[in-house]
Amino acid sequence: MCFPHAGGAAGYYRPFSAALSPDIDVLAVQYPGRQNRRTEPLAGTIDHLVDDSLEALEPWAHRPLSLFGHSMGAVVAYEVAKRLTAAGSPPVTLVVSGRRAPGDERSDEVHLRDDDGLLAEVGRLGGTDMRVFESPDMRALLLPTLRADYQAVETYRHTEGPRLSCPVLALAGEADPVASPAEMRHWAARTSAQFDVRGFPGGHFYLADHSEAVTSVVRDHVIALTH
């Protein structure tokens, strides 16, 4: 199950699905307020996104689940993993990408910036064709989603509790200004099981430029745990 980044949607993971099939069935969470759920209210907190994601997971609760989250999605995936573990159904593994470990968050307030300030941060991280925001209609459509997602992840505060019992694999872009491979190593403290970290060339959205290498690592990791 894949969890999108701030401003992202389930469709972002179509290349993952194509690359991992037929070895692994890929599902992706669609957060409220975008694409086919655009008429629903936006979630302004990580807890809301976690509750929504767990509801979406119910039809697959009987199957072995591996969780993958990039950036904000890593936080959502981690909190979903905590809930599943507490309920006695831990995931097979948690794969986190492009996000510092819970407890290592920066005190950012991007969601409080004006529209231009918010877009400046989006542009800094790359991975987005900024020309889309030249259209007033697209700005009006996309900016509320971006702002709500940034609010959710920037106001998130980690609550200490039992460590995860599943393996954790951390992935990072070697030039990511948000979470370097060295910073991603701190995820090791969030599990009592196996931990590994892998770095790839590129910045925050390295996984778009190196999809084949990333999906190969993910495939090998998941298959080793399920076969």
C-alpha positions as CSV (number, residue, x, y, z in Angstrom):
1,M,0.0,0.0,0.0
2,C,1.5,3.3,-1.1
3,F,1.0,6.7,0.5
4,P,1.5,9.9,-1.5
5,H,3.5,13.0,-0.6
6,A,2.0,16.4,0.2
7,G,-0.1,17.6,-2.7
8,G,0.2,14.2,-4.3
9,A,-2.4,11.6,-5.3
10,A,-2.7,7.9,-5.8
11,G,-1.9,8.2,-9.5
12,Y,1.7,9.1,-8.6
13,Y,2.3,5.4,-8.0
14,R,1.1,4.1,-11.4
15,P,4.8,3.5,-12.5
16,F,5.4,1.6,-9.3
17,S,2.3,-0.6,-10.0
18,A,3.5,-1.3,-13.6
19,A,7.1,-2.1,-12.5
20,L,6.2,-4.3,-9.6
21,S,3.4,-6.3,-11.3
22,P,2.9,-9.3,-11.3
23,D,5.2,-10.0,-8.3
24,I,3.6,-7.5,-6.0
25,D,0.0,-6.0,-6.1
26,V,0.3,-2.3,-5.6
27,L,-2.5,-0.3,-4.0
28,A,-2.4,3.4,-3.4
29,V,-4.3,5.5,-0.9
30,Q,-6.3,8.4,-2.4
31,Y,-6.4,11.2,0.2
32,P,-9.6,13.2,0.4
33,G,-10.0,16.4,-1.5
34,R,-8.2,15.4,-4.8
35,Q,-8.8,13.7,-8.1
36,N,-11.8,11.3,-7.7
37,R,-12.3,12.5,-4.1
38,R,-12.1,16.2,-4.9
39,T,-15.6,17.0,-3.6
40,E,-14.7,15.7,-0.1
41,P,-13.3,18.0,2.6
42,L,-9.5,18.2,2.8
43,A,-7.8,16.6,5.8
44,G,-5.8,19.0,7.9
45,T,-4.2,16.6,10.2
46,I,-2.1,13.4,10.0
47,D,-4.6,11.6,12.3
48,H,-7.4,12.4,9.8
49,L,-5.3,10.9,7.0
50,V,-4.5,7.8,9.1
51,D,-8.1,7.2,10.0
52,D,-9.1,7.6,6.3
53,S,-6.3,5.3,5.2
54,L,-7.2,2.6,7.7
55,E,-10.8,2.6,6.4
56,A,-9.6,2.2,2.9
57,L,-7.4,-0.8,4.0
58,E,-10.2,-2.8,5.5
59,P,-11.0,-4.9,2.4
60,W,-7.4,-6.0,2.3
61,A,-6.9,-6.6,6.0
62,H,-6.7,-10.4,5.6
63,R,-3.7,-10.1,3.2
64,P,0.0,-9.5,4.0
65,L,0.5,-5.8,3.7
66,S,3.6,-3.8,3.1
67,L,3.5,-0.1,3.5
68,F,5.4,2.5,1.4
69,G,5.3,6.2,2.0
70,H,7.2,9.1,0.4
71,S,7.7,12.4,2.2
72,M,4.4,13.2,4.1
73,G,3.3,9.8,3.0
74,A,6.1,8.3,5.1
75,V,4.5,9.8,8.3
76,V,1.1,8.6,7.3
77,A,2.4,5.1,6.6
78,Y,4.3,5.0,9.9
79,E,1.2,6.0,11.9
80,V,-0.9,3.4,10.0
81,A,1.8,0.8,10.8
82,K,1.6,1.7,14.5
83,R,-2.2,1.3,14.5
84,L,-2.0,-2.0,12.7
85,T,0.6,-3.3,15.1
86,A,-1.4,-2.2,18.1
87,A,-4.4,-4.1,16.7
88,G,-2.3,-7.3,16.4
89,S,-1.9,-7.2,12.6
90,P,1.5,-5.6,11.9
91,P,2.5,-5.0,8.3
92,V,5.1,-7.2,6.6
93,T,7.3,-4.2,6.4
94,L,7.4,-0.4,6.3
95,V,9.3,1.4,3.6
96,V,9.8,5.1,4.2
97,S,11.2,7.6,1.8
98,G,12.2,11.3,1.8
99,R,11.2,12.1,5.4
100,R,13.0,12.5,8.6
101,A,12.2,10.0,11.4
102,P,9.3,10.9,13.8
103,G,10.8,13.0,16.6
104,D,13.3,14.6,14.2
105,E,10.8,17.0,12.6
106,R,11.9,20.5,11.7
107,S,9.8,23.4,12.9
108,D,8.6,24.5,9.5
109,E,5.6,26.7,8.8
110,V,5.3,26.6,5.1
111,H,1.5,26.2,5.4
112,L,1.4,29.7,6.9
113,R,3.1,31.4,4.0
114,D,1.3,33.3,1.3
115,D,0.6,31.5,-2.0
116,D,3.9,32.6,-3.6
117,G,5.8,31.5,-0.5
118,L,4.1,28.1,-0.6
119,L,4.9,27.6,-4.3
120,A,8.5,28.6,-3.7
121,E,8.9,25.7,-1.4
122,V,7.2,23.3,-3.9
123,G,9.6,24.6,-6.6
124,R,12.6,24.2,-4.3
125,L,11.9,20.5,-3.8
126,G,11.5,19.8,-7.5
127,G,9.3,17.0,-8.9
128,T,6.6,19.4,-10.0
129,D,6.1,21.2,-13.3
130,M,5.6,24.7,-11.9
131,R,4.1,25.9,-15.2
132,V,0.8,24.3,-14.1
133,F,0.5,27.1,-11.5
134,E,0.5,29.8,-14.2
135,S,-3.2,29.1,-14.7
136,P,-5.4,30.9,-12.1
137,D,-7.9,28.0,-12.3
138,M,-5.2,25.5,-11.5
139,R,-3.8,27.6,-8.7
140,A,-7.3,27.8,-7.2
141,L,-7.7,24.0,-7.5
142,L,-4.3,22.9,-6.3
143,L,-3.1,25.4,-3.7
144,P,-5.8,24.5,-1.0
145,T,-4.7,20.9,-1.2
146,L,-1.0,21.7,-0.9
147,R,-1.7,24.0,2.0
148,A,-3.8,21.5,3.9
149,D,-1.2,18.8,3.4
150,Y,1.6,21.0,4.6
151,Q,-0.5,21.9,7.6
152,A,-1.0,18.3,8.4
153,V,2.6,17.3,8.3
154,E,4.0,20.4,9.9
155,T,1.6,20.3,12.9
156,Y,2.2,16.5,13.4
157,R,3.9,15.6,16.6
158,H,5.2,12.1,17.3
159,T,3.9,10.3,20.4
160,E,6.3,7.9,21.9
161,G,5.2,4.4,22.4
162,P,6.2,0.8,21.6
163,R,8.5,0.4,18.6
164,L,7.3,-1.3,15.4
165,S,7.8,-5.0,15.2
166,C,8.2,-5.1,11.4
167,P,11.3,-4.4,9.4
168,V,11.9,-0.9,8.2
169,L,13.6,0.1,5.0
170,A,14.5,3.8,4.6
171,L,15.2,5.3,1.1
172,A,16.6,8.7,0.4
173,G,17.9,10.9,-2.4
174,E,21.6,11.7,-1.7
175,A,21.0,15.4,-2.4
176,D,17.6,15.6,-0.7
177,P,17.4,18.9,1.3
178,V,14.6,17.5,3.4
179,A,16.0,14.1,4.5
180,S,19.5,12.9,3.7
181,P,20.5,9.2,3.8
182,A,22.3,10.0,7.1
183,E,19.2,11.5,8.6
184,M,17.1,8.6,7.4
185,R,19.2,6.3,9.5
186,H,17.3,7.6,12.6
187,W,14.3,5.6,11.5
188,A,16.2,2.6,13.0
189,A,15.0,3.7,16.4
190,R,11.4,3.2,15.4
191,T,11.6,-0.6,15.0
192,S,12.8,-3.5,17.0
193,A,13.3,-5.5,13.8
194,Q,15.6,-5.4,10.8
195,F,16.5,-1.9,9.5
196,D,18.3,-0.8,6.4
197,V,18.9,2.4,4.5
198,R,19.5,2.9,0.8
199,G,20.6,6.1,-1.0
200,F,20.0,7.0,-4.6
201,P,21.3,9.9,-6.8
202,G,19.0,12.9,-6.8
203,G,17.0,15.2,-4.6
204,H,13.7,15.0,-2.9
205,F,11.9,13.3,-5.8
206,Y,14.8,11.0,-6.7
207,L,12.3,8.1,-7.0
208,A,10.8,9.6,-10.2
209,D,14.2,9.8,-11.9
210,H,15.3,6.4,-10.7
211,S,12.0,4.5,-10.6
212,E,13.6,1.3,-12.0
213,A,16.3,1.1,-9.3
214,V,13.9,2.1,-6.5
215,T,11.2,-0.5,-7.5
216,S,13.9,-3.2,-7.8
217,V,15.1,-2.5,-4.2
218,V,11.5,-2.5,-3.0
219,R,10.7,-5.7,-4.9
220,D,13.7,-7.6,-3.5
221,H,13.0,-6.3,0.0
222,V,9.3,-7.4,0.1
223,I,9.8,-10.7,-1.7
224,A,12.6,-11.6,0.8
225,L,10.1,-11.2,3.6
226,T,7.1,-12.9,2.0
227,H,8.6,-15.9,0.2
